[in-house]
Structure formats: C-alpha cells, structure tokens
Amino acid sequence: MDEASELTTTDNVNAQDVAEVIAELEQYRERLVQETMETAKRAKLMRVNVMAKLEPELAKIDSAIQELRNHQAALNVSN
C-alpha cells in the first residue's frame, strides 16, 4: 500500500473502528498475560521474574491503547 492510500484509509476511520481495535488490543493484552503466566507456572518460573520480562511489552500495548482512546475521543468531538 502506498502512502496516499494509507492516508485515505486512515482518514476514513471512525470511532467505531477505533473502539474495535481497542477491544482487540485489550483482549490480546489479557491473553498475553494469561498464557505467559500459565506457561511460566508449568516451567516453575517465579511470577515476579516473568512479569518483569513482560512489562515492556505490556507498556507498549497500554501506550497504544491510550493513543487510540485519545484518537477516539477526538473523533467523537469532531462528530
């Protein structure tokens, strides 16, 4: 996809689309934590150590969710 079509695509995004992406990211985050902790438990790894390794990825996901919520709020205001 070229830059022009990417811009057109992002211009056509509505609040509902953003809400769906937010929900998917929240589900992904939950699944990531749950599956990682289940695997760590089977491997008998300490929860603290596993969460320390997982935190950077969770921070990225949380940041993306917050950015999307800000974008959604801006879309709601403009409509």
Phi and psi restraints in degrees (range 20) as a CNS / XPLOR table:
assign (resid 1 and name C) (resid 2 and name N)
       (resid 2 and name CA) (resid 2 and name C) 1.0 -86.1 20.0 2
assign (resid 2 and name N) (resid 2 and name CA)
       (resid 2 and name C) (resid 3 and name N) 1.0 169.7 20.0 2
assign (resid 2 and name C) (resid 3 and name N)
       (resid 3 and name CA) (resid 3 and name C) 1.0 -61.3 20.0 2
assign (resid 3 and name N) (resid 3 and name CA)
       (resid 3 and name C) (resid 4 and name N) 1.0 -38.8 20.0 2
assign (resid 3 and name C) (resid 4 and name N)
       (resid 4 and name CA) (resid 4 and name C) 1.0 -62.7 20.0 2
assign (resid 4 and name N) (resid 4 and name CA)
       (resid 4 and name C) (resid 5 and name N) 1.0 -43.6 20.0 2
assign (resid 4 and name C) (resid 5 and name N)
       (resid 5 and name CA) (resid 5 and name C) 1.0 -72.0 20.0 2
assign (resid 5 and name N) (resid 5 and name CA)
       (resid 5 and name C) (resid 6 and name N) 1.0 -30.9 20.0 2
assign (resid 5 and name C) (resid 6 and name N)
       (resid 6 and name CA) (resid 6 and name C) 1.0 -64.3 20.0 2
assign (resid 6 and name N) (resid 6 and name CA)
       (resid 6 and name C) (resid 7 and name N) 1.0 -41.8 20.0 2
assign (resid 6 and name C) (resid 7 and name N)
       (resid 7 and name CA) (resid 7 and name C) 1.0 -63.9 20.0 2
assign (resid 7 and name N) (resid 7 and name CA)
       (resid 7 and name C) (resid 8 and name N) 1.0 -42.4 20.0 2
assign (resid 7 and name C) (resid 8 and name N)
       (resid 8 and name CA) (resid 8 and name C) 1.0 -62.2 20.0 2
assign (resid 8 and name N) (resid 8 and name CA)
       (resid 8 and name C) (resid 9 and name N) 1.0 -43.0 20.0 2
assign (resid 8 and name C) (resid 9 and name N)
       (resid 9 and name CA) (resid 9 and name C) 1.0 -62.4 20.0 2
assign (resid 9 and name N) (resid 9 and name CA)
       (resid 9 and name C) (resid 10 and name N) 1.0 -46.1 20.0 2
assign (resid 9 and name C) (resid 10 and name N)
       (resid 10 and name CA) (resid 10 and name C) 1.0 -70.5 20.0 2
assign (resid 10 and name N) (resid 10 and name CA)
       (resid 10 and name C) (resid 11 and name N) 1.0 -27.2 20.0 2
assign (resid 10 and name C) (resid 11 and name N)
       (resid 11 and name CA) (resid 11 and name C) 1.0 -68.2 20.0 2
assign (resid 11 and name N) (resid 11 and name CA)
       (resid 11 and name C) (resid 12 and name N) 1.0 -26.9 20.0 2
assign (resid 11 and name C) (resid 12 and name N)
       (resid 12 and name CA) (resid 12 and name C) 1.0 -91.1 20.0 2
assign (resid 12 and name N) (resid 12 and name CA)
       (resid 12 and name C) (resid 13 and name N) 1.0 7.0 20.0 2
assign (resid 12 and name C) (resid 13 and name N)
       (resid 13 and name CA) (resid 13 and name C) 1.0 -74.4 20.0 2
assign (resid 13 and name N) (resid 13 and name CA)
       (resid 13 and name C) (resid 14 and name N) 1.0 134.8 20.0 2
assign (resid 13 and name C) (resid 14 and name N)
       (resid 14 and name CA) (resid 14 and name C) 1.0 -115.1 20.0 2
assign (resid 14 and name N) (resid 14 and name CA)
       (resid 14 and name C) (resid 15 and name N) 1.0 174.4 20.0 2
assign (resid 14 and name C) (resid 15 and name N)
       (resid 15 and name CA) (resid 15 and name C) 1.0 -60.3 20.0 2
assign (resid 15 and name N) (resid 15 and name CA)
       (resid 15 and name C) (resid 16 and name N) 1.0 -34.6 20.0 2
assign (resid 15 and name C) (resid 16 and name N)
       (resid 16 and name CA) (resid 16 and name C) 1.0 -65.1 20.0 2
assign (resid 16 and name N) (resid 16 and name CA)
       (resid 16 and name C) (resid 17 and name N) 1.0 -42.1 20.0 2
assign (resid 16 and name C) (resid 17 and name N)
       (resid 17 and name CA) (resid 17 and name C) 1.0 -60.5 20.0 2
assign (resid 17 and name N) (resid 17 and name CA)
       (resid 17 and name C) (resid 18 and name N) 1.0 -44.5 20.0 2
assign (resid 17 and name C) (resid 18 and name N)
       (resid 18 and name CA) (resid 18 and name C) 1.0 -64.4 20.0 2
assign (resid 18 and name N) (resid 18 and name CA)
       (resid 18 and name C) (resid 19 and name N) 1.0 -41.1 20.0 2
assign (resid 18 and name C) (resid 19 and name N)
       (resid 19 and name CA) (resid 19 and name C) 1.0 -60.6 20.0 2
assign (resid 19 and name N) (resid 19 and name CA)
       (resid 19 and name C) (resid 20 and name N) 1.0 -39.4 20.0 2
assign (resid 19 and name C) (resid 20 and name N)
       (resid 20 and name CA) (resid 20 and name C) 1.0 -65.3 20.0 2
assign (resid 20 and name N) (resid 20 and name CA)
       (resid 20 and name C) (resid 21 and name N) 1.0 -41.7 20.0 2
assign (resid 20 and name C) (resid 21 and name N)
       (resid 21 and name CA) (resid 21 and name C) 1.0 -66.4 20.0 2
assign (resid 21 and name N) (resid 21 and name CA)
       (resid 21 and name C) (resid 22 and name N) 1.0 -40.7 20.0 2
assign (resid 21 and name C) (resid 22 and name N)
       (resid 22 and name CA) (resid 22 and name C) 1.0 -59.5 20.0 2
assign (resid 22 and name N) (resid 22 and name CA)
       (resid 22 and name C) (resid 23 and name N) 1.0 -47.1 20.0 2
assign (resid 22 and name C) (resid 23 and name N)
       (resid 23 and name CA) (resid 23 and name C) 1.0 -60.7 20.0 2
assign (resid 23 and name N) (resid 23 and name CA)
       (resid 23 and name C) (resid 24 and name N) 1.0 -41.8 20.0 2
assign (resid 23 and name C) (resid 24 and name N)
       (resid 24 and name CA) (resid 24 and name C) 1.0 -64.9 20.0 2
assign (resid 24 and name N) (resid 24 and name CA)
       (resid 24 and name C) (resid 25 and name N) 1.0 -41.8 20.0 2
assign (resid 24 and name C) (resid 25 and name N)
       (resid 25 and name CA) (resid 25 and name C) 1.0 -65.1 20.0 2
assign (resid 25 and name N) (resid 25 and name CA)
       (resid 25 and name C) (resid 26 and name N) 1.0 -39.7 20.0 2
assign (resid 25 and name C) (resid 26 and name N)
       (resid 26 and name CA) (resid 26 and name C) 1.0 -63.9 20.0 2
assign (resid 26 and name N) (resid 26 and name CA)
       (resid 26 and name C) (resid 27 and name N) 1.0 -40.4 20.0 2
assign (resid 26 and name C) (resid 27 and name N)
       (resid 27 and name CA) (resid 27 and name C) 1.0 -65.7 20.0 2
assign (resid 27 and name N) (resid 27 and name CA)
       (resid 27 and name C) (resid 28 and name N) 1.0 -42.2 20.0 2
assign (resid 27 and name C) (resid 28 and name N)
       (resid 28 and name CA) (resid 28 and name C) 1.0 -61.0 20.0 2
assign (resid 28 and name N) (resid 28 and name CA)
       (resid 28 and name C) (resid 29 and name N) 1.0 -43.9 20.0 2
assign (resid 28 and name C) (resid 29 and name N)
       (resid 29 and name CA) (resid 29 and name C) 1.0 -60.5 20.0 2
assign (resid 29 and name N) (resid 29 and name CA)
       (resid 29 and name C) (resid 30 and name N) 1.0 -47.5 20.0 2
assign (resid 29 and name C) (resid 30 and name N)
       (resid 30 and name CA) (resid 30 and name C) 1.0 -61.7 20.0 2
assign (resid 30 and name N) (resid 30 and name CA)
       (resid 30 and name C) (resid 31 and name N) 1.0 -45.2 20.0 2
assign (resid 30 and name C) (resid 31 and name N)
       (resid 31 and name CA) (resid 31 and name C) 1.0 -64.0 20.0 2
assign (resid 31 and name N) (resid 31 and name CA)
       (resid 31 and name C) (resid 32 and name N) 1.0 -40.2 20.0 2
assign (resid 31 and name C) (resid 32 and name N)
       (resid 32 and name CA) (resid 32 and name C) 1.0 -59.9 20.0 2
assign (resid 32 and name N) (resid 32 and name CA)
       (resid 32 and name C) (resid 33 and name N) 1.0 -47.5 20.0 2
assign (resid 32 and name C) (resid 33 and name N)
       (resid 33 and name CA) (resid 33 and name C) 1.0 -64.1 20.0 2
assign (resid 33 and name N) (resid 33 and name CA)
       (resid 33 and name C) (resid 34 and name N) 1.0 -48.1 20.0 2
assign (resid 33 and name C) (resid 34 and name N)
       (resid 34 and name CA) (resid 34 and name C) 1.0 -61.6 20.0 2
assign (resid 34 and name N) (resid 34 and name CA)
       (resid 34 and name C) (resid 35 and name N) 1.0 -49.8 20.0 2
assign (resid 34 and name C) (resid 35 and name N)
       (resid 35 and name CA) (resid 35 and name C) 1.0 -68.1 20.0 2
assign (resid 35 and name N) (resid 35 and name CA)
       (resid 35 and name C) (resid 36 and name N) 1.0 -36.6 20.0 2
assign (resid 35 and name C) (resid 36 and name N)
       (resid 36 and name CA) (resid 36 and name C) 1.0 -65.5 20.0 2
assign (resid 36 and name N) (resid 36 and name CA)
       (resid 36 and name C) (resid 37 and name N) 1.0 -42.5 20.0 2
assign (resid 36 and name C) (resid 37 and name N)
       (resid 37 and name CA) (resid 37 and name C) 1.0 -68.5 20.0 2
assign (resid 37 and name N) (resid 37 and name CA)
       (resid 37 and name C) (resid 38 and name N) 1.0 -37.2 20.0 2
assign (resid 37 and name C) (resid 38 and name N)
       (resid 38 and name CA) (resid 38 and name C) 1.0 -62.9 20.0 2
assign (resid 38 and name N) (resid 38 and name CA)
       (resid 38 and name C) (resid 39 and name N) 1.0 -43.8 20.0 2
assign (resid 38 and name C) (resid 39 and name N)
       (resid 39 and name CA) (resid 39 and name C) 1.0 -65.1 20.0 2
assign (resid 39 and name N) (resid 39 and name CA)
       (resid 39 and name C) (resid 40 and name N) 1.0 -42.0 20.0 2
assign (resid 39 and name C) (resid 40 and name N)
       (resid 40 and name CA) (resid 40 and name C) 1.0 -63.1 20.0 2
assign (resid 40 and name N) (resid 40 and name CA)
       (resid 40 and name C) (resid 41 and name N) 1.0 -38.7 20.0 2
assign (resid 40 and name C) (resid 41 and name N)
       (resid 41 and name CA) (resid 41 and name C) 1.0 -63.5 20.0 2
assign (resid 41 and name N) (resid 41 and name CA)
       (resid 41 and name C) (resid 42 and name N) 1.0 -44.1 20.0 2
assign (resid 41 and name C) (resid 42 and name N)
       (resid 42 and name CA) (resid 42 and name C) 1.0 -64.4 20.0 2
assign (resid 42 and name N) (resid 42 and name CA)
       (resid 42 and name C) (resid 43 and name N) 1.0 -33.7 20.0 2
assign (resid 42 and name C) (resid 43 and name N)
       (resid 43 and name CA) (resid 43 and name C) 1.0 -85.8 20.0 2
assign (resid 43 and name N) (resid 43 and name CA)
       (resid 43 and name C) (resid 44 and name N) 1.0 -1.0 20.0 2
assign (resid 43 and name C) (resid 44 and name N)
       (resid 44 and name CA) (resid 44 and name C) 1.0 59.1 20.0 2
assign (resid 44 and name N) (resid 44 and name CA)
       (resid 44 and name C) (resid 45 and name N) 1.0 43.6 20.0 2
assign (resid 44 and name C) (resid 45 and name N)
       (resid 45 and name CA) (resid 45 and name C) 1.0 -95.2 20.0 2
assign (resid 45 and name N) (resid 45 and name CA)
       (resid 45 and name C) (resid 46 and name N) 1.0 150.8 20.0 2
assign (resid 45 and name C) (resid 46 and name N)
       (resid 46 and name CA) (resid 46 and name C) 1.0 -73.1 20.0 2
assign (resid 46 and name N) (resid 46 and name CA)
       (resid 46 and name C) (resid 47 and name N) 1.0 135.5 20.0 2
assign (resid 46 and name C) (resid 47 and name N)
       (resid 47 and name CA) (resid 47 and name C) 1.0 -56.9 20.0 2
assign (resid 47 and name N) (resid 47 and name CA)
       (resid 47 and name C) (resid 48 and name N) 1.0 -42.0 20.0 2
assign (resid 47 and name C) (resid 48 and name N)
       (resid 48 and name CA) (resid 48 and name C) 1.0 -59.7 20.0 2
assign (resid 48 and name N) (resid 48 and name CA)
       (resid 48 and name C) (resid 49 and name N) 1.0 -43.8 20.0 2
assign (resid 48 and name C) (resid 49 and name N)
       (resid 49 and name CA) (resid 49 and name C) 1.0 -68.0 20.0 2
assign (resid 49 and name N) (resid 49 and name CA)
       (resid 49 and name C) (resid 50 and name N) 1.0 -39.8 20.0 2
assign (resid 49 and name C) (resid 50 and name N)
       (resid 50 and name CA) (resid 50 and name C) 1.0 -66.1 20.0 2
assign (resid 50 and name N) (resid 50 and name CA)
       (resid 50 and name C) (resid 51 and name N) 1.0 -45.3 20.0 2
assign (resid 50 and name C) (resid 51 and name N)
       (resid 51 and name CA) (resid 51 and name C) 1.0 -64.6 20.0 2
assign (resid 51 and name N) (resid 51 and name CA)
       (resid 51 and name C) (resid 52 and name N) 1.0 -34.8 20.0 2
assign (resid 51 and name C) (resid 52 and name N)
       (resid 52 and name CA) (resid 52 and name C) 1.0 -62.4 20.0 2
assign (resid 52 and name N) (resid 52 and name CA)
       (resid 52 and name C) (resid 53 and name N) 1.0 -38.2 20.0 2
assign (resid 52 and name C) (resid 53 and name N)
       (resid 53 and name CA) (resid 53 and name C) 1.0 -73.7 20.0 2
assign (resid 53 and name N) (resid 53 and name CA)
       (resid 53 and name C) (resid 54 and name N) 1.0 -30.7 20.0 2
assign (resid 53 and name C) (resid 54 and name N)
       (resid 54 and name CA) (resid 54 and name C) 1.0 -83.1 20.0 2
assign (resid 54 and name N) (resid 54 and name CA)
       (resid 54 and name C) (resid 55 and name N) 1.0 -25.6 20.0 2
assign (resid 54 and name C) (resid 55 and name N)
       (resid 55 and name CA) (resid 55 and name C) 1.0 -52.7 20.0 2
assign (resid 55 and name N) (resid 55 and name CA)
       (resid 55 and name C) (resid 56 and name N) 1.0 -45.0 20.0 2
assign (resid 55 and name C) (resid 56 and name N)
       (resid 56 and name CA) (resid 56 and name C) 1.0 -58.6 20.0 2
assign (resid 56 and name N) (resid 56 and name CA)
       (resid 56 and name C) (resid 57 and name N) 1.0 -40.2 20.0 2
assign (resid 56 and name C) (resid 57 and name N)
       (resid 57 and name CA) (resid 57 and name C) 1.0 -68.7 20.0 2
assign (resid 57 and name N) (resid 57 and name CA)
       (resid 57 and name C) (resid 58 and name N) 1.0 -40.7 20.0 2
assign (resid 57 and name C) (resid 58 and name N)
       (resid 58 and name CA) (resid 58 and name C) 1.0 -64.6 20.0 2
assign (resid 58 and name N) (resid 58 and name CA)
       (resid 58 and name C) (resid 59 and name N) 1.0 -36.9 20.0 2
assign (resid 58 and name C) (resid 59 and name N)
       (resid 59 and name CA) (resid 59 and name C) 1.0 -64.0 20.0 2
assign (resid 59 and name N) (resid 59 and name CA)
       (resid 59 and name C) (resid 60 and name N) 1.0 -39.8 20.0 2
assign (resid 59 and name C) (resid 60 and name N)
       (resid 60 and name CA) (resid 60 and name C) 1.0 -63.6 20.0 2
assign (resid 60 and name N) (resid 60 and name CA)
       (resid 60 and name C) (resid 61 and name N) 1.0 -43.5 20.0 2
assign (resid 60 and name C) (resid 61 and name N)
       (resid 61 and name CA) (resid 61 and name C) 1.0 -64.7 20.0 2
assign (resid 61 and name N) (resid 61 and name CA)
       (resid 61 and name C) (resid 62 and name N) 1.0 -45.7 20.0 2
assign (resid 61 and name C) (resid 62 and name N)
       (resid 62 and name CA) (resid 62 and name C) 1.0 -60.9 20.0 2
assign (resid 62 and name N) (resid 62 and name CA)
       (resid 62 and name C) (resid 63 and name N) 1.0 -39.5 20.0 2
assign (resid 62 and name C) (resid 63 and name N)
       (resid 63 and name CA) (resid 63 and name C) 1.0 -64.5 20.0 2
assign (resid 63 and name N) (resid 63 and name CA)
       (resid 63 and name C) (resid 64 and name N) 1.0 -43.5 20.0 2
assign (resid 63 and name C) (resid 64 and name N)
       (resid 64 and name CA) (resid 64 and name C) 1.0 -63.8 20.0 2
assign (resid 64 and name N) (resid 64 and name CA)
       (resid 64 and name C) (resid 65 and name N) 1.0 -41.2 20.0 2
assign (resid 64 and name C) (resid 65 and name N)
       (resid 65 and name CA) (resid 65 and name C) 1.0 -62.5 20.0 2
assign (resid 65 and name N) (resid 65 and name CA)
       (resid 65 and name C) (resid 66 and name N) 1.0 -43.7 20.0 2
assign (resid 65 and name C) (resid 66 and name N)
       (resid 66 and name CA) (resid 66 and name C) 1.0 -63.7 20.0 2
assign (resid 66 and name N) (resid 66 and name CA)
       (resid 66 and name C) (resid 67 and name N) 1.0 -42.0 20.0 2
assign (resid 66 and name C) (resid 67 and name N)
       (resid 67 and name CA) (resid 67 and name C) 1.0 -61.4 20.0 2
assign (resid 67 and name N) (resid 67 and name CA)
       (resid 67 and name C) (resid 68 and name N) 1.0 -41.6 20.0 2
assign (resid 67 and name C) (resid 68 and name N)
       (resid 68 and name CA) (resid 68 and name C) 1.0 -65.8 20.0 2
assign (resid 68 and name N) (resid 68 and name CA)
       (resid 68 and name C) (resid 69 and name N) 1.0 -39.1 20.0 2
assign (resid 68 and name C) (resid 69 and name N)
       (resid 69 and name CA) (resid 69 and name C) 1.0 -63.5 20.0 2
assign (resid 69 and name N) (resid 69 and name CA)
       (resid 69 and name C) (resid 70 and name N) 1.0 -40.0 20.0 2
assign (resid 69 and name C) (resid 70 and name N)
       (resid 70 and name CA) (resid 70 and name C) 1.0 -63.2 20.0 2
assign (resid 70 and name N) (resid 70 and name CA)
       (resid 70 and name C) (resid 71 and name N) 1.0 -42.7 20.0 2
assign (resid 70 and name C) (resid 71 and name N)
       (resid 71 and name CA) (resid 71 and name C) 1.0 -64.2 20.0 2
assign (resid 71 and name N) (resid 71 and name CA)
       (resid 71 and name C) (resid 72 and name N) 1.0 -41.5 20.0 2
assign (resid 71 and name C) (resid 72 and name N)
       (resid 72 and name CA) (resid 72 and name C) 1.0 -63.1 20.0 2
assign (resid 72 and name N) (resid 72 and name CA)
       (resid 72 and name C) (resid 73 and name N) 1.0 -41.9 20.0 2
assign (resid 72 and name C) (resid 73 and name N)
       (resid 73 and name CA) (resid 73 and name C) 1.0 -62.7 20.0 2
assign (resid 73 and name N) (resid 73 and name CA)
       (resid 73 and name C) (resid 74 and name N) 1.0 -40.4 20.0 2
assign (resid 73 and name C) (resid 74 and name N)
       (resid 74 and name CA) (resid 74 and name C) 1.0 -65.2 20.0 2
assign (resid 74 and name N) (resid 74 and name CA)
       (resid 74 and name C) (resid 75 and name N) 1.0 -38.5 20.0 2
assign (resid 74 and name C) (resid 75 and name N)
       (resid 75 and name CA) (resid 75 and name C) 1.0 -65.6 20.0 2
assign (resid 75 and name N) (resid 75 and name CA)
       (resid 75 and name C) (resid 76 and name N) 1.0 -40.3 20.0 2
assign (resid 75 and name C) (resid 76 and name N)
       (resid 76 and name CA) (resid 76 and name C) 1.0 -65.8 20.0 2
assign (resid 76 and name N) (resid 76 and name CA)
       (resid 76 and name C) (resid 77 and name N) 1.0 -37.2 20.0 2
assign (resid 76 and name C) (resid 77 and name N)
       (resid 77 and name CA) (resid 77 and name C) 1.0 -68.7 20.0 2
assign (resid 77 and name N) (resid 77 and name CA)
       (resid 77 and name C) (resid 78 and name N) 1.0 -40.3 20.0 2
assign (resid 77 and name C) (resid 78 and name N)
       (resid 78 and name CA) (resid 78 and name C) 1.0 -72.9 20.0 2
assign (resid 78 and name N) (resid 78 and name CA)
       (resid 78 and name C) (resid 79 and name N) 1.0 -18.0 20.0 2
